[in-house]
């Protein structure tokens, strides 16, 4: 049985894909093997959009799609505080 690539449509974009053959199905930028977590982590680590574009050969729209994906994922989750000590 063949598993098809799943494209994630976000705000009219299909820049994020989930393909079991790429990074064990982690969300990546379409046309690359760059995981969404790498883009978001790079920004959190202080890299600029321009640095990420050069380092991973991505467009500004790719970076924004990764941020939208992460934002929507967090927005869909439910979070509960951990008990304090």
N, C-alpha and C positions, 0 to 999 in steps of 0.2 A: 504494500500500500504506500503510495507516494503522498508526502505531506507538502501542500502548496505553501508558498510564501504568503504571509499575511501582511497586507499593507494597512497601516493605521491612518485613517483619514482624520485629520485634525484641522479644524478651521479651513476646510477646503484643500488641505495639503496632504500629499501622500509621501512625504519626505522620510518618514520613519517606517521601517519595516521590521517584521519579526520573521526570521527564516531559520528553521531548525538546523540548517547547514552552515549558518554563520553565527559564530560565538554562542553555540548551543541554544539558539533561540532568543538571545538577549536583544532588546531593541537597538537597532543601528541606523545610521544615516544611509538612506537609499544611495546605491552606487558606490558605497564604500564599505569598509569593515570597521568603521569607527562607532563604538557603542555610545549611546546617549549618555551613559554614566561618565565616560571619558570627557565628553564636552562639558557637562555640568561640573564635574570635578575640576577640570582645568580652569573654568571661570571662578569657581569657589577658591581655587588655589592662587588666584591673582592674575591669571593670563588674560590678556585683552582679546577682543574679538579678532583683531588683526593678527595677533600671535597664533590664535587657534586656526585661523584661516590658512596661515603659512604652514604651520606644523602638521596639520591633518588634511590639507587641500580641500577645505570646505568653504561654502559660501556663507554670507551673513544669514541668508534665509535658512540654511541648514542649521546653523547655530540657534536661531530663533525657534525653529521647529523642535529642536531638542529641549529647549527651555519650556516651550508650550507643553510638550509631552510630559515632562517632569512635573510641571505645575498641575496639569490635569490629573495626573496619577496621584499626587498628594491630595488634591481636592476631592478625589473619589474615596480616599481611605477614611477610616475612622480611627481615632487615636485615643488612648486612655492613659492617664498619668500612672506612673509606676509608684507603688507604695514607698514612702520614705522610711529609711532605715531601721 
